[in-house]
């Protein structure tokens, strides 16, 4: 697959939510204690998800989903 447009909207939404949740969890653990087992585990979960997405859907989709998940963590404010 070459882009997110190749996936159905339910898949994009589900993967975006899962990725956003894992990134949020990782950053929360990182803020508490960067050297903890919980931080290491959260980081591993994020990496595992992205490797799986990359294997199933391809590098371009994995990149786009990462950007989507990251934007869910830090929504960009629109200015008029």
C-alpha positions as CSV (number, residue, x, y, z in Angstrom):
1,X,0.0,0.0,0.0
2,X,1.2,3.5,-0.8
3,X,-0.9,5.7,1.5
4,X,-3.6,5.9,4.1
5,X,-6.2,6.4,1.4
6,X,-5.7,2.7,0.5
7,X,-7.2,1.7,3.9
8,X,-10.9,2.0,4.9
9,X,-11.8,4.7,7.4
10,X,-12.6,2.2,10.2
11,X,-9.1,0.7,10.0
12,X,-7.5,4.2,9.9
13,X,-9.5,5.3,12.9
14,X,-8.8,2.2,15.0
15,X,-5.0,2.2,14.2
16,X,-4.8,6.0,14.9
17,X,-6.5,5.5,18.3
18,X,-4.3,2.6,19.2
19,X,-1.2,4.4,18.2
20,X,-2.2,7.6,20.0
21,X,-3.0,5.6,23.2
22,X,0.4,3.8,23.1
23,X,2.2,7.1,22.5
24,X,0.4,8.8,25.3
25,X,1.1,5.9,27.7
26,X,4.8,5.9,26.7
27,X,5.2,9.7,27.2
28,X,3.4,9.5,30.6
29,X,5.8,6.8,31.7
30,X,8.8,8.6,30.3
31,X,7.8,11.8,32.2
32,X,7.5,9.8,35.5
33,X,10.8,7.8,35.2
34,X,12.8,7.5,32.0
35,X,14.7,4.5,33.3
36,X,11.7,2.5,34.6
37,X,10.6,-0.9,33.4
38,X,7.2,0.6,32.6
39,X,8.8,3.2,30.3
40,X,10.8,0.4,28.6
41,X,7.7,-1.7,28.2
42,X,5.6,1.2,26.8
43,X,8.4,2.0,24.3
44,X,8.5,-1.7,23.2
45,X,4.7,-1.6,22.7
46,X,4.9,1.4,20.5
47,X,7.8,-0.1,18.4
48,X,6.0,-3.4,18.1
49,X,2.8,-1.7,16.8
50,X,4.8,0.3,14.2
51,X,6.7,-2.8,13.0
52,X,3.5,-4.7,12.7
53,X,1.8,-1.9,10.7
54,X,4.9,-1.6,8.5
55,X,4.9,-5.3,7.8
56,X,1.2,-5.5,7.0
57,X,0.6,-2.2,5.3
58,X,4.0,-0.9,4.2
59,X,6.4,1.9,5.2
60,X,4.3,4.8,3.8
61,X,1.2,3.8,5.7
62,X,3.2,3.2,8.9
63,X,4.6,6.7,8.6
64,X,1.2,8.3,7.9
65,X,-0.4,6.4,10.8
66,X,2.5,7.6,13.1
67,X,1.8,11.2,12.1
68,X,-1.9,10.7,12.7
69,X,-1.4,9.1,16.1
70,X,1.1,11.9,17.0
71,X,-1.4,14.5,16.0
72,X,-4.0,12.9,18.2
73,X,-1.6,13.4,21.2
74,X,-1.0,17.0,20.3
75,X,-3.8,18.4,18.2
76,X,-2.7,21.4,16.1
77,X,-4.7,24.5,16.8
78,X,-6.2,26.1,13.8
79,X,-5.9,29.8,13.4
80,X,-8.2,31.9,11.3
